[in-house]
Amino acid sequence: MFRMGLTEKAKELADVTLRRAGELSETAREKAPDFLDRAADVTVKAVDSAAAGIDRVTGGRFHDQLESATSKVGESLDRAKPAAPTTTVEVVRPAAEADTGPSTNGEETKQSPTDDTPKP
């Protein structure tokens, strides 16, 4: 009886944890595009600034290479990103857990007709 109480409590905690993880992952999925857009904007500004500084220090000798690298970074960050698929977490419990193993009251469980193994 005591063991069954622990098992049921563990199942309840697992269900709550799964539900909460699903909620948190949905929140993260909603916020991620905004963070990615901001990070892309900051990255483009940083690359432009670094390229301008290098171009100034080198006297424009590498201007074409810097321009090419800067445009490639901008293009890779401006690409359309596909929408993330929605993931749903669903907790499924067996309909009759007593048929999956020995019952808690010491009785034997029923064998299915396809189960050829003898019961002890």
Distance bins in CASP14 RR format, pairs under 12 A and 6 or more apart:
PFRMAT RR
TARGET T0000
AUTHOR 0000-0000-0000
RMODE 2
METHOD distances of the structure
MODEL  1
1 7 0 0 0 0 0 1 0 0 0 0 0
1 8 0 0 0 0 0 1 0 0 0 0 0
1 104 1 0 0 1 0 0 0 0 0 0 0
1 105 0 0 0 0 1 0 0 0 0 0 0
2 8 0 0 0 0 0 1 0 0 0 0 0
2 9 0 0 0 0 0 1 0 0 0 0 0
2 104 0 0 0 0 0 1 0 0 0 0 0
3 9 0 0 0 0 0 1 0 0 0 0 0
3 10 0 0 0 0 0 1 0 0 0 0 0
3 104 0 0 0 0 1 0 0 0 0 0 0
4 10 0 0 0 0 0 1 0 0 0 0 0
4 11 0 0 0 0 0 1 0 0 0 0 0
4 97 0 0 0 0 0 1 0 0 0 0 0
4 98 0 0 0 0 0 1 0 0 0 0 0
4 103 0 0 0 0 0 1 0 0 0 0 0
4 104 1 0 1 0 0 0 0 0 0 0 0
4 105 0 0 0 0 0 1 0 0 0 0 0
5 11 0 0 0 0 1 0 0 0 0 0 0
5 12 0 0 0 0 1 0 0 0 0 0 0
5 13 0 0 0 0 0 1 0 0 0 0 0
5 104 0 0 0 0 0 1 0 0 0 0 0
6 12 0 0 0 0 0 1 0 0 0 0 0
6 13 0 0 0 0 0 1 0 0 0 0 0
7 13 0 0 0 0 0 1 0 0 0 0 0
7 14 0 0 0 0 0 1 0 0 0 0 0
7 97 0 0 0 0 1 0 0 0 0 0 0
7 104 0 0 0 0 1 0 0 0 0 0 0
8 14 0 0 0 0 0 1 0 0 0 0 0
8 15 0 0 0 0 0 1 0 0 0 0 0
8 93 0 0 0 0 0 1 0 0 0 0 0
8 97 0 0 0 0 0 1 0 0 0 0 0
8 104 0 0 0 0 0 1 0 0 0 0 0
9 15 0 0 0 0 0 1 0 0 0 0 0
9 16 0 0 0 0 0 1 0 0 0 0 0
10 16 0 0 0 0 0 1 0 0 0 0 0
10 17 0 0 0 0 0 1 0 0 0 0 0
11 17 0 0 0 0 0 1 0 0 0 0 0
11 18 0 0 0 0 0 1 0 0 0 0 0
11 91 0 0 0 0 1 0 0 0 0 0 0
11 93 1 0 0 1 0 0 0 0 0 0 0
11 94 0 0 0 0 0 1 0 0 0 0 0
11 97 0 0 0 0 1 0 0 0 0 0 0
12 18 0 0 0 0 0 1 0 0 0 0 0
12 19 0 0 0 0 0 1 0 0 0 0 0
12 91 0 0 0 0 0 1 0 0 0 0 0
12 93 0 0 0 0 0 1 0 0 0 0 0
13 19 0 0 0 0 0 1 0 0 0 0 0
13 20 0 0 0 0 0 1 0 0 0 0 0
13 91 0 0 0 0 0 1 0 0 0 0 0
14 20 0 0 0 0 0 1 0 0 0 0 0
14 21 0 0 0 0 0 1 0 0 0 0 0
14 89 0 0 0 0 0 1 0 0 0 0 0
14 91 1 0 0 1 0 0 0 0 0 0 0
14 93 0 0 0 0 0 1 0 0 0 0 0
15 21 0 0 0 0 0 1 0 0 0 0 0
15 22 0 0 0 0 0 1 0 0 0 0 0
15 89 0 0 0 0 0 1 0 0 0 0 0
15 90 0 0 0 0 0 1 0 0 0 0 0
15 91 1 0 1 0 0 0 0 0 0 0 0
15 92 0 0 0 0 0 1 0 0 0 0 0
15 93 0 0 0 0 1 0 0 0 0 0 0
16 22 0 0 0 0 0 1 0 0 0 0 0
16 23 0 0 0 0 0 1 0 0 0 0 0
16 89 0 0 0 0 0 1 0 0 0 0 0
16 91 0 0 0 0 1 0 0 0 0 0 0
17 23 0 0 0 0 0 1 0 0 0 0 0
17 24 0 0 0 0 0 1 0 0 0 0 0
17 89 0 0 0 0 0 1 0 0 0 0 0
17 91 0 0 0 0 1 0 0 0 0 0 0
18 24 0 0 0 0 0 1 0 0 0 0 0
18 25 0 0 0 0 0 1 0 0 0 0 0
18 88 0 0 0 0 0 1 0 0 0 0 0
18 89 1 0 1 0 0 0 0 0 0 0 0
18 90 0 0 0 0 1 0 0 0 0 0 0
18 91 1 0 1 0 0 0 0 0 0 0 0
18 92 0 0 0 0 0 1 0 0 0 0 0
18 93 0 0 0 0 0 1 0 0 0 0 0
19 25 0 0 0 0 0 1 0 0 0 0 0
19 26 0 0 0 0 0 1 0 0 0 0 0
19 88 0 0 0 0 0 1 0 0 0 0 0
19 89 1 0 0 1 0 0 0 0 0 0 0
19 90 0 0 0 0 1 0 0 0 0 0 0
19 91 1 0 0 1 0 0 0 0 0 0 0
20 26 0 0 0 0 0 1 0 0 0 0 0
20 27 0 0 0 0 0 1 0 0 0 0 0
20 89 0 0 0 0 1 0 0 0 0 0 0
20 91 0 0 0 0 0 1 0 0 0 0 0
21 27 0 0 0 0 0 1 0 0 0 0 0
21 28 0 0 0 0 0 1 0 0 0 0 0
21 87 0 0 0 0 0 1 0 0 0 0 0
21 88 0 0 0 0 0 1 0 0 0 0 0
21 89 1 0 0 1 0 0 0 0 0 0 0
21 91 0 0 0 0 0 1 0 0 0 0 0
22 28 0 0 0 0 1 0 0 0 0 0 0
22 29 0 0 0 0 1 0 0 0 0 0 0
22 86 0 0 0 0 0 1 0 0 0 0 0
22 87 0 0 0 0 1 0 0 0 0 0 0
22 88 0 0 0 0 1 0 0 0 0 0 0
22 89 1 0 1 0 0 0 0 0 0 0 0
22 90 0 0 0 0 0 1 0 0 0 0 0
22 91 0 0 0 0 0 1 0 0 0 0 0
23 29 0 0 0 0 0 1 0 0 0 0 0
23 30 0 0 0 0 0 1 0 0 0 0 0
23 88 0 0 0 0 0 1 0 0 0 0 0
23 89 0 0 0 0 1 0 0 0 0 0 0
24 30 0 0 0 0 0 1 0 0 0 0 0
24 31 0 0 0 0 0 1 0 0 0 0 0
24 89 0 0 0 0 0 1 0 0 0 0 0
25 31 0 0 0 0 0 1 0 0 0 0 0
25 32 0 0 0 0 0 1 0 0 0 0 0
25 84 0 0 0 0 0 1 0 0 0 0 0
25 86 0 0 0 0 0 1 0 0 0 0 0
25 87 1 0 0 1 0 0 0 0 0 0 0
25 88 0 0 0 0 0 1 0 0 0 0 0
25 89 1 0 0 1 0 0 0 0 0 0 0
26 32 0 0 0 0 0 1 0 0 0 0 0
26 84 0 0 0 0 0 1 0 0 0 0 0
26 86 0 0 0 0 1 0 0 0 0 0 0
26 87 0 0 0 0 1 0 0 0 0 0 0
26 88 0 0 0 0 1 0 0 0 0 0 0
26 89 0 0 0 0 1 0 0 0 0 0 0
28 34 0 0 0 0 0 1 0 0 0 0 0
28 35 0 0 0 0 1 0 0 0 0 0 0
28 36 0 0 0 0 0 1 0 0 0 0 0
28 84 0 0 0 0 0 1 0 0 0 0 0
28 87 0 0 0 0 0 1 0 0 0 0 0
29 35 0 0 0 0 0 1 0 0 0 0 0
29 36 0 0 0 0 0 1 0 0 0 0 0
29 83 0 0 0 0 0 1 0 0 0 0 0
29 84 1 0 1 0 0 0 0 0 0 0 0
29 85 0 0 0 0 1 0 0 0 0 0 0
29 86 1 0 0 1 0 0 0 0 0 0 0
29 87 1 0 0 1 0 0 0 0 0 0 0
29 88 0 0 0 0 0 1 0 0 0 0 0
30 83 0 0 0 0 0 1 0 0 0 0 0
30 84 0 0 0 0 1 0 0 0 0 0 0
30 86 0 0 0 0 0 1 0 0 0 0 0
31 37 0 0 0 0 0 1 0 0 0 0 0
31 38 0 0 0 0 0 1 0 0 0 0 0
31 84 0 0 0 0 0 1 0 0 0 0 0
32 38 0 0 0 0 0 1 0 0 0 0 0
32 39 0 0 0 0 0 1 0 0 0 0 0
32 81 0 0 0 0 0 1 0 0 0 0 0
32 83 0 0 0 0 0 1 0 0 0 0 0
32 84 1 0 0 1 0 0 0 0 0 0 0
33 39 0 0 0 0 0 1 0 0 0 0 0
33 40 0 0 0 0 0 1 0 0 0 0 0
33 80 0 0 0 0 0 1 0 0 0 0 0
33 81 1 0 0 1 0 0 0 0 0 0 0
33 82 0 0 0 0 0 1 0 0 0 0 0
33 83 0 0 0 0 1 0 0 0 0 0 0
33 84 0 0 0 0 1 0 0 0 0 0 0
34 40 0 0 0 0 0 1 0 0 0 0 0
34 41 0 0 0 0 0 1 0 0 0 0 0
35 41 0 0 0 0 0 1 0 0 0 0 0
35 42 0 0 0 0 0 1 0 0 0 0 0
36 42 0 0 0 0 0 1 0 0 0 0 0
36 43 0 0 0 0 0 1 0 0 0 0 0
36 77 0 0 0 0 1 0 0 0 0 0 0
36 78 0 0 0 0 0 1 0 0 0 0 0
36 79 0 0 0 0 0 1 0 0 0 0 0
36 81 1 0 0 1 0 0 0 0 0 0 0
36 84 0 0 0 0 0 1 0 0 0 0 0
37 43 0 0 0 0 0 1 0 0 0 0 0
37 44 0 0 0 0 0 1 0 0 0 0 0
37 77 0 0 0 0 1 0 0 0 0 0 0
37 78 0 0 0 0 0 1 0 0 0 0 0
37 81 0 0 0 0 1 0 0 0 0 0 0
38 44 0 0 0 0 0 1 0 0 0 0 0
38 45 0 0 0 0 0 1 0 0 0 0 0
38 77 0 0 0 0 0 1 0 0 0 0 0
39 45 0 0 0 0 0 1 0 0 0 0 0
39 46 0 0 0 0 0 1 0 0 0 0 0
39 77 0 0 0 0 1 0 0 0 0 0 0
40 46 0 0 0 0 0 1 0 0 0 0 0
40 47 0 0 0 0 0 1 0 0 0 0 0
40 73 0 0 0 0 1 0 0 0 0 0 0
40 74 0 0 0 0 1 0 0 0 0 0 0
40 75 0 0 0 0 0 1 0 0 0 0 0
40 76 0 0 0 0 1 0 0 0 0 0 0
40 77 1 0 1 0 0 0 0 0 0 0 0
40 78 1 0 0 1 0 0 0 0 0 0 0
40 79 0 0 0 0 1 0 0 0 0 0 0
40 81 0 0 0 0 1 0 0 0 0 0 0
41 47 0 0 0 0 0 1 0 0 0 0 0
41 48 0 0 0 0 0 1 0 0 0 0 0
41 74 0 0 0 0 0 1 0 0 0 0 0
41 77 0 0 0 0 1 0 0 0 0 0 0
41 78 0 0 0 0 0 1 0 0 0 0 0
42 48 0 0 0 0 0 1 0 0 0 0 0
42 49 0 0 0 0 0 1 0 0 0 0 0
42 77 0 0 0 0 0 1 0 0 0 0 0
43 49 0 0 0 0 0 1 0 0 0 0 0
43 50 0 0 0 0 0 1 0 0 0 0 0
43 70 0 0 0 0 0 1 0 0 0 0 0
43 73 1 0 0 1 0 0 0 0 0 0 0
43 74 0 0 0 0 1 0 0 0 0 0 0
43 76 0 0 0 0 1 0 0 0 0 0 0
43 77 1 0 0 1 0 0 0 0 0 0 0
43 78 0 0 0 0 0 1 0 0 0 0 0
44 50 0 0 0 0 0 1 0 0 0 0 0
44 51 0 0 0 0 0 1 0 0 0 0 0
44 70 0 0 0 0 1 0 0 0 0 0 0
44 71 0 0 0 0 0 1 0 0 0 0 0
44 72 0 0 0 0 0 1 0 0 0 0 0
44 73 1 0 0 1 0 0 0 0 0 0 0
44 74 1 0 1 0 0 0 0 0 0 0 0
44 75 0 0 0 0 0 1 0 0 0 0 0
44 76 0 0 0 0 0 1 0 0 0 0 0
44 77 1 0 0 1 0 0 0 0 0 0 0
44 78 0 0 0 0 1 0 0 0 0 0 0
45 51 0 0 0 0 0 1 0 0 0 0 0
45 52 0 0 0 0 0 1 0 0 0 0 0
45 70 0 0 0 0 0 1 0 0 0 0 0
45 73 0 0 0 0 0 1 0 0 0 0 0
45 74 0 0 0 0 0 1 0 0 0 0 0
45 77 0 0 0 0 0 1 0 0 0 0 0
46 52 0 0 0 0 0 1 0 0 0 0 0
46 53 0 0 0 0 0 1 0 0 0 0 0
46 70 0 0 0 0 0 1 0 0 0 0 0
46 73 0 0 0 0 1 0 0 0 0 0 0
46 74 0 0 0 0 0 1 0 0 0 0 0
46 77 0 0 0 0 0 1 0 0 0 0 0
47 53 0 0 0 0 0 1 0 0 0 0 0
47 54 0 0 0 0 0 1 0 0 0 0 0
47 66 0 0 0 0 1 0 0 0 0 0 0
47 67 0 0 0 0 0 1 0 0 0 0 0
47 68 0 0 0 0 0 1 0 0 0 0 0
47 69 1 0 0 1 0 0 0 0 0 0 0
47 70 1 0 1 0 0 0 0 0 0 0 0
47 71 0 0 0 0 1 0 0 0 0 0 0
47 72 0 0 0 0 1 0 0 0 0 0 0
47 73 1 0 1 0 0 0 0 0 0 0 0
47 74 1 0 0 1 0 0 0 0 0 0 0
47 75 0 0 0 0 0 1 0 0 0 0 0
47 76 0 0 0 0 0 1 0 0 0 0 0
47 77 0 0 0 0 1 0 0 0 0 0 0
48 54 0 0 0 0 0 1 0 0 0 0 0
48 55 0 0 0 0 0 1 0 0 0 0 0
48 66 0 0 0 0 1 0 0 0 0 0 0
48 67 0 0 0 0 0 1 0 0 0 0 0
48 69 0 0 0 0 0 1 0 0 0 0 0
48 70 1 0 0 1 0 0 0 0 0 0 0
48 71 0 0 0 0 0 1 0 0 0 0 0
48 73 0 0 0 0 1 0 0 0 0 0 0
48 74 0 0 0 0 1 0 0 0 0 0 0
48 77 0 0 0 0 0 1 0 0 0 0 0
49 55 0 0 0 0 0 1 0 0 0 0 0
49 56 0 0 0 0 0 1 0 0 0 0 0
49 66 0 0 0 0 0 1 0 0 0 0 0
49 70 0 0 0 0 0 1 0 0 0 0 0
50 56 0 0 0 0 0 1 0 0 0 0 0
50 57 0 0 0 0 0 1 0 0 0 0 0
50 66 0 0 0 0 1 0 0 0 0 0 0
50 69 0 0 0 0 1 0 0 0 0 0 0
50 70 0 0 0 0 1 0 0 0 0 0 0
50 73 0 0 0 0 0 1 0 0 0 0 0
51 57 0 0 0 0 0 1 0 0 0 0 0
51 58 0 0 0 0 0 1 0 0 0 0 0
51 60 0 0 0 0 0 1 0 0 0 0 0
51 62 0 0 0 0 1 0 0 0 0 0 0
51 63 0 0 0 0 1 0 0 0 0 0 0
51 64 0 0 0 0 0 1 0 0 0 0 0
51 65 0 0 0 0 1 0 0 0 0 0 0
51 66 1 0 1 0 0 0 0 0 0 0 0
51 67 1 0 0 1 0 0 0 0 0 0 0
51 68 0 0 0 0 0 1 0 0 0 0 0
51 69 1 0 0 1 0 0 0 0 0 0 0
51 70 1 0 1 0 0 0 0 0 0 0 0
51 71 0 0 0 0 1 0 0 0 0 0 0
51 72 0 0 0 0 0 1 0 0 0 0 0
51 73 0 0 0 0 1 0 0 0 0 0 0
51 74 0 0 0 0 0 1 0 0 0 0 0
52 58 0 0 0 0 0 1 0 0 0 0 0
52 59 0 0 0 0 0 1 0 0 0 0 0
52 60 0 0 0 0 0 1 0 0 0 0 0
52 62 0 0 0 0 0 1 0 0 0 0 0
52 63 0 0 0 0 0 1 0 0 0 0 0
52 66 0 0 0 0 1 0 0 0 0 0 0
52 67 0 0 0 0 0 1 0 0 0 0 0
52 70 0 0 0 0 1 0 0 0 0 0 0
53 59 0 0 0 0 1 0 0 0 0 0 0
53 60 0 0 0 0 0 1 0 0 0 0 0
53 62 0 0 0 0 0 1 0 0 0 0 0
53 63 0 0 0 0 0 1 0 0 0 0 0
53 66 0 0 0 0 1 0 0 0 0 0 0
53 70 0 0 0 0 0 1 0 0 0 0 0
54 60 0 0 0 0 1 0 0 0 0 0 0
54 61 0 0 0 0 1 0 0 0 0 0 0
54 62 1 0 0 1 0 0 0 0 0 0 0
54 63 0 0 0 0 1 0 0 0 0 0 0
54 65 0 0 0 0 1 0 0 0 0 0 0
54 66 1 0 0 1 0 0 0 0 0 0 0
54 67 0 0 0 0 0 1 0 0 0 0 0
54 69 0 0 0 0 1 0 0 0 0 0 0
54 70 0 0 0 0 0 1 0 0 0 0 0
55 61 0 0 0 0 1 0 0 0 0 0 0
55 62 1 0 0 1 0 0 0 0 0 0 0
55 63 1 0 1 0 0 0 0 0 0 0 0
55 64 0 0 0 0 0 1 0 0 0 0 0
55 65 0 0 0 0 1 0 0 0 0 0 0
55 66 1 0 1 0 0 0 0 0 0 0 0
55 67 0 0 0 0 1 0 0 0 0 0 0
55 69 0 0 0 0 0 1 0 0 0 0 0
55 70 0 0 0 0 1 0 0 0 0 0 0
56 62 0 0 0 0 0 1 0 0 0 0 0
56 63 0 0 0 0 0 1 0 0 0 0 0
56 66 0 0 0 0 0 1 0 0 0 0 0
57 63 0 0 0 0 0 1 0 0 0 0 0
57 66 0 0 0 0 0 1 0 0 0 0 0
58 64 0 0 0 0 0 1 0 0 0 0 0
58 65 0 0 0 0 0 1 0 0 0 0 0
58 66 0 0 0 0 1 0 0 0 0 0 0
59 66 0 0 0 0 0 1 0 0 0 0 0
60 66 0 0 0 0 1 0 0 0 0 0 0
60 67 0 0 0 0 0 1 0 0 0 0 0
62 68 0 0 0 0 1 0 0 0 0 0 0
62 69 0 0 0 0 1 0 0 0 0 0 0
62 70 0 0 0 0 0 1 0 0 0 0 0
63 69 0 0 0 0 0 1 0 0 0 0 0
63 70 0 0 0 0 0 1 0 0 0 0 0
64 70 0 0 0 0 0 1 0 0 0 0 0
64 71 0 0 0 0 0 1 0 0 0 0 0
65 71 0 0 0 0 0 1 0 0 0 0 0
65 72 0 0 0 0 0 1 0 0 0 0 0
66 72 0 0 0 0 0 1 0 0 0 0 0
66 73 0 0 0 0 0 1 0 0 0 0 0
67 73 0 0 0 0 0 1 0 0 0 0 0
67 74 0 0 0 0 0 1 0 0 0 0 0
68 74 0 0 0 0 0 1 0 0 0 0 0
68 75 0 0 0 0 0 1 0 0 0 0 0
69 75 0 0 0 0 0 1 0 0 0 0 0
69 76 0 0 0 0 0 1 0 0 0 0 0
70 76 0 0 0 0 0 1 0 0 0 0 0
70 77 0 0 0 0 0 1 0 0 0 0 0
71 77 0 0 0 0 0 1 0 0 0 0 0
71 78 0 0 0 0 0 1 0 0 0 0 0
72 78 0 0 0 0 0 1 0 0 0 0 0
72 79 0 0 0 0 0 1 0 0 0 0 0
73 79 0 0 0 0 0 1 0 0 0 0 0
93 100 0 0 0 0 0 1 0 0 0 0 0
94 100 1 0 0 1 0 0 0 0 0 0 0
94 101 0 0 0 0 0 1 0 0 0 0 0
96 103 0 0 0 0 0 1 0 0 0 0 0
96 109 0 0 0 0 1 0 0 0 0 0 0
96 110 0 0 0 0 0 1 0 0 0 0 0
96 112 0 0 0 0 0 1 0 0 0 0 0
97 103 0 0 0 0 1 0 0 0 0 0 0
97 104 0 0 0 0 0 1 0 0 0 0 0
97 109 0 0 0 0 0 1 0 0 0 0 0
98 104 0 0 0 0 1 0 0 0 0 0 0
98 105 0 0 0 0 1 0 0 0 0 0 0
98 106 0 0 0 0 0 1 0 0 0 0 0
98 107 0 0 0 0 1 0 0 0 0 0 0
98 108 0 0 0 0 0 1 0 0 0 0 0
98 109 1 0 0 1 0 0 0 0 0 0 0
98 110 0 0 0 0 1 0 0 0 0 0 0
99 107 0 0 0 0 0 1 0 0 0 0 0
99 108 0 0 0 0 0 1 0 0 0 0 0
99 109 1 0 1 0 0 0 0 0 0 0 0
99 110 1 0 0 1 0 0 0 0 0 0 0
99 111 0 0 0 0 1 0 0 0 0 0 0
99 112 0 0 0 0 1 0 0 0 0 0 0
99 115 0 0 0 0 0 1 0 0 0 0 0
100 109 1 0 0 1 0 0 0 0 0 0 0
100 110 0 0 0 0 0 1 0 0 0 0 0
100 112 0 0 0 0 0 1 0 0 0 0 0
100 115 0 0 0 0 0 1 0 0 0 0 0
101 107 0 0 0 0 0 1 0 0 0 0 0
101 108 0 0 0 0 1 0 0 0 0 0 0
101 109 1 0 1 0 0 0 0 0 0 0 0
101 110 0 0 0 0 1 0 0 0 0 0 0
101 111 0 0 0 0 0 1 0 0 0 0 0
101 112 0 0 0 0 0 1 0 0 0 0 0
101 115 0 0 0 0 0 1 0 0 0 0 0
101 119 0 0 0 0 0 1 0 0 0 0 0
102 108 1 0 0 1 0 0 0 0 0 0 0
102 109 1 0 0 1 0 0 0 0 0 0 0
102 110 0 0 0 0 0 1 0 0 0 0 0
102 119 0 0 0 0 1 0 0 0 0 0 0
102 120 0 0 0 0 0 1 0 0 0 0 0
103 109 1 0 0 1 0 0 0 0 0 0 0
103 110 0 0 0 0 0 1 0 0 0 0 0
107 119 0 0 0 0 0 1 0 0 0 0 0
108 118 0 0 0 0 0 1 0 0 0 0 0
108 119 1 0 1 0 0 0 0 0 0 0 0
108 120 0 0 0 0 1 0 0 0 0 0 0
109 115 0 0 0 0 0 1 0 0 0 0 0
109 119 0 0 0 0 1 0 0 0 0 0 0
109 120 0 0 0 0 0 1 0 0 0 0 0
110 119 0 0 0 0 1 0 0 0 0 0 0
111 117 1 0 0 1 0 0 0 0 0 0 0
111 118 0 0 0 0 1 0 0 0 0 0 0
111 119 1 0 0 1 0 0 0 0 0 0 0
111 120 0 0 0 0 0 1 0 0 0 0 0
112 119 0 0 0 0 0 1 0 0 0 0 0
END
